[in-house]
Amino acid sequence: MDFPKFILGDNTDFPNAQFVIHTDFPRFILNLENDEVQWLEDFDQHDQKELETEAEQLMQEAYDFYDREVSRYEE
């Protein structure tokens, strides 16, 4: 089954939070309410260095995805 790269999520237990779920490696959930990131991968030393270089770009892509999706609801 194919999944989109990003998915929006919410939960009534966290009424003020919106989440962006990244489904590709490295998988993560970004809480847009407080910018907290939960990584869903275990990283070794090599991965950690790669992650540091990619994390900023991945977060920007997640925020851009959220902005795009919200703008589509407002149309």
C-alpha positions as CSV (number, residue, x, y, z in Angstrom):
1,M,0.0,0.0,0.0
2,D,1.3,3.5,-0.9
3,F,1.0,6.3,1.7
4,P,1.4,10.0,1.1
5,K,4.6,11.5,2.3
6,F,2.8,13.6,4.9
7,I,-0.5,13.1,6.7
8,L,-2.4,15.6,8.9
9,G,-3.7,14.3,12.3
10,D,-5.6,15.5,15.3
11,N,-6.9,13.9,18.5
12,T,-9.6,15.0,20.9
13,D,-7.2,14.2,23.8
14,F,-5.1,17.1,22.5
15,P,-7.7,19.7,21.4
16,N,-5.3,22.5,20.6
17,A,-2.8,20.4,18.7
18,Q,-2.5,19.6,15.0
19,F,0.0,16.9,14.0
20,V,1.9,16.3,10.7
21,I,3.0,12.7,10.3
22,H,5.9,12.0,8.0
23,T,5.6,8.5,6.6
24,D,9.0,8.2,4.8
25,F,12.3,7.6,6.4
26,P,13.0,9.1,8.8
27,R,9.4,8.8,10.1
28,F,8.3,11.4,12.7
29,I,5.3,13.1,14.1
30,L,5.4,16.9,14.4
31,N,3.2,18.6,17.0
32,L,2.4,22.0,15.4
33,E,1.1,23.4,18.7
34,N,4.6,23.3,20.4
35,D,6.9,22.2,17.6
36,E,7.8,19.0,19.4
37,V,9.1,16.2,17.2
38,Q,8.7,12.5,18.0
39,W,11.0,10.4,15.9
40,L,9.7,6.9,15.1
41,E,13.1,5.5,14.1
42,D,16.1,4.4,16.1
43,F,19.2,6.1,14.9
44,D,22.8,5.0,15.0
45,Q,25.8,7.4,14.8
46,H,25.8,7.5,11.0
47,D,22.1,8.1,10.9
48,Q,22.4,10.9,13.5
49,K,24.7,12.9,11.3
50,E,22.5,12.5,8.3
51,L,19.5,13.4,10.3
52,E,21.1,16.6,11.5
53,T,21.6,17.7,7.9
54,E,18.1,16.7,6.8
55,A,16.0,17.7,9.8
56,E,15.7,21.4,9.0
57,Q,14.6,20.6,5.4
58,L,12.1,17.9,6.6
59,M,10.5,20.3,9.2
60,Q,10.2,23.0,6.5
61,E,8.5,20.5,4.2
62,A,6.1,19.5,7.0
63,Y,5.1,23.1,7.7
64,D,4.7,23.8,4.0
65,F,2.5,20.8,3.7
66,Y,0.3,21.9,6.6
67,D,0.0,25.4,5.1
68,R,-1.0,24.0,1.8
69,E,-3.6,21.7,3.2
70,V,-5.1,24.4,5.4
71,S,-5.3,26.8,2.5
72,R,-7.2,24.2,0.5
73,Y,-9.8,23.9,3.3
74,E,-10.3,27.7,3.3
75,E,-11.0,27.8,-0.5
